[in-house]
Amino acid sequence: MTIKELFEKTKTGEIDPAALIITVDNDETFFCSADPDTGDERRIDVPEANGHYDVMKLYRLLFPGATVEKC
């Protein structure tokens, strides 16, 4: 999946943006979606996300309901 595809899935409701958790590390970015019923996290594979801290503001703009945190 690409960042654009992830963005589109949050816009269509396929992925709940409020359940999206984005963790940015210095060399990788992790995307997870929390199950609203169980709280279990499901990893979303986005190979093009490379983990530079300077894109955190971009993720906050693209996914305003998501939790965006630094590792």
Residue pairs with C-beta under 8 A, 6 or more apart in sequence:
1 9
1 44
1 45
1 46
2 46
2 48
3 46
3 48
3 49
3 62
6 15
6 31
6 44
6 46
7 62
7 63
9 15
10 16
10 17
10 20
10 63
10 65
10 66
15 33
15 44
16 33
16 36
16 65
17 63
17 64
17 65
17 66
18 65
18 66
19 33
19 34
19 35
19 36
20 31
20 32
20 33
20 63
20 65
20 66
20 67
21 30
21 31
21 32
21 33
21 34
21 41
21 66
21 67
21 69
22 29
22 30
22 31
22 59
22 63
22 66
22 67
22 68
22 69
23 29
23 30
23 32
23 69
23 70
23 71
24 51
24 52
24 53
24 55
24 56
24 59
24 68
24 69
24 70
24 71
25 51
25 70
25 71
26 51
26 52
26 53
27 50
27 51
28 49
28 50
28 51
29 46
29 49
29 50
29 51
29 55
30 43
30 71
31 43
31 44
31 45
31 46
31 49
32 41
32 42
32 43
32 44
33 41
33 42
33 44
34 40
34 41
34 42
35 41
35 42
53 70
56 68
56 70
59 66
59 68
60 66
60 68
